[in-house]
Amino acid sequence: MNVREATAADEPTLLEFTRAIFDENWDRPWRPPEVTPAMFEGKLVLLAEEEDETGRLRVRRARPRRATRT
């Protein structure tokens, strides 16, 4: 696995992943924030990549863990 800093070319992937995370996990009574490139400005954004069986690189996202209540 290779972890690297995201570049401008990764922007569509970052936007897609962020939208998916909000779609899967947003459980507040208000709407999630609008997903735009501005969300990543001034932040360190890292991507993890690994080669699949064909040697192509895949960008992976970790599934966020939900807090459990006791």
C-alpha positions in Angstrom: 0.0 0.0 0.0 1.2 3.5 -0.8 0.0 6.6 1.1 0.5 9.9 -0.7 -0.6 13.4 -0.6 -3.6 14.1 -2.9 -3.1 16.2 -6.0 -5.5 18.3 -8.1 -5.9 15.3 -10.4 -7.4 13.4 -7.4 -10.2 16.0 -6.9 -13.0 14.0 -8.6 -12.2 11.0 -6.5 -12.1 13.0 -3.2 -15.4 14.6 -4.0 -17.0 11.3 -4.8 -15.7 9.6 -1.6 -16.8 12.5 0.5 -20.3 12.5 -0.9 -20.5 8.7 -0.4 -19.4 9.1 3.3 -22.1 11.7 3.9 -24.7 9.6 2.1 -23.9 6.5 4.1 -23.4 8.0 7.5 -25.2 11.3 7.9 -27.8 11.0 10.6 -28.4 14.5 11.8 -31.7 16.4 11.4 -30.1 18.9 9.1 -28.6 18.5 5.6 -24.9 17.6 5.3 -22.6 20.4 4.0 -22.3 20.9 0.3 -19.3 18.9 -1.0 -17.1 21.2 -3.0 -13.3 21.4 -3.7 -13.2 24.2 -1.1 -13.6 21.6 1.6 -10.1 20.5 1.0 -8.4 23.9 0.6 -5.7 24.5 3.2 -5.8 20.9 4.5 -3.5 18.0 4.2 -5.3 15.3 2.2 -3.8 11.8 1.9 -4.9 8.9 -0.3 -4.0 5.2 0.2 -3.4 3.2 -3.0 -2.7 -0.4 -3.6 -2.3 -2.5 -6.7 -5.0 -5.0 -7.5 -4.5 -8.4 -9.2 -4.1 -6.7 -12.6 -1.4 -4.3 -11.4 -3.8 -1.3 -11.6 -3.8 1.1 -8.7 -6.9 1.5 -6.7 -7.7 4.4 -4.3 -9.3 3.1 -1.1 -11.2 4.8 1.6 -11.5 3.5 5.1 -15.0 3.0 6.3 -15.6 5.3 9.2 -16.4 3.5 12.5 -19.5 4.5 14.2 -19.4 5.2 17.9 -21.1 2.6 20.0 -23.2 3.5 23.0 -23.0 1.5 26.2 
